[in-house]
Amino acid sequence: MSENEHRNLLAEHIDADPDNVEKGLVSLVLTIVELLRQLMERQALRRVEESDLSEEQVERIGLTLMRLEERMGELRDHFGLTPADLNIDLGPLGPLLPPE
């Protein structure tokens, strides 16, 4: 098999369309950010329930989490993604992100 034939065969198996690669990378990055956002939110709620924070800290954390959630929505919209697009299916383990 010649080098060109090998490249053509490889190109058929790999979707190297720059738009698809960009969207896939953005989806992966936003999935990680969303996972971290949800973890931070749960941790903040746990600390609030334990009365471990001052009112000012609760206010600041709430505002920060709201802004982060808004920004995530803006980024999803910008790249044409839905929340479901960020929920990677882990096969037998189920989806990565819990339902909100």
N, C-alpha and C positions, 0 to 999 in steps of 0.2 A: 504494500500500500504506500502510495506516495505521500509526501508531507502535506500537500494540499488536500488530498482525499482524507487524510487523518484529521486535519483541521476542520474540514466540512462536516465530518462525522461527529466530531466533538461539539461543533457549533449547534448541531441538531439536538444534542442532549443537554446543552447548557443554554438557558435563556439569558443571553447576554445583552438584552435590550436595555439601554441605559435608564430608560424611564422605569422599567420593572425593577431593576437593581436598586435604584434610588428609593422607590416606594417600599421595597422589601427592607432596606436598611433603616429607613425612617420608621417603619412599622416596628422593627425589632427594638430600636432605641426608645421609642415611645412606650412600648410594652414594658421595658425595664423601668422607665421613669414612672409609669402608672403603678407597677408593682410596688416600687419604693414609696410612692405617694400613699397607697392604701395601707402599707405597713406603718408609715409615720402616723397616719390618721388613727389607726387602731391603738398605737402606742399612746398617742395624745389622749384618746378617749379613756384608756385605762388609767392614765395618770390623773385625769379630771375626776373620774369616779372614785379614785383613792384619795381625793382632796390633797394631792401632792403639789398643786400649783396655786400660785396667787391668782387673784382675779385678773390682774394685768397680764400675767403669763397666759392664762386661758384665752383672753381676748386676742393677744398677739398670735398665738398658735392658730386660733380659729380663723383669723384674717389671713394668715399665711396659707393655710390649707385651702381656703376659699379661692384665693388668687391663683394658687397652683392648679386647682381644678379648672378654673376659668381658662388659664393659659393652655392647659392640656386640650380643652375643647377647641380653642382657637387653632392649635397646631394640627389636631385631627381634621378640622374643617379645611385648613390650608392644603393639606396633603390628600384630601378626599378619603379619609379613613373614618370608620365608625368605631365605637367602643368594642364591638364584637371582633373587629379586625385585630385588635390588640390582645385578644384572649387566645393565646396559643393552645392548641389541643395537644395534650401530652399523652395521647393514646390511652392506655389502660389506667393512667393516673387521673384522667379527666382534664378539664380546662385549667390553665395556669392561674387565672384570676377568679376569685369567688364572685358570684352574682351580687350586684349592689342592691 
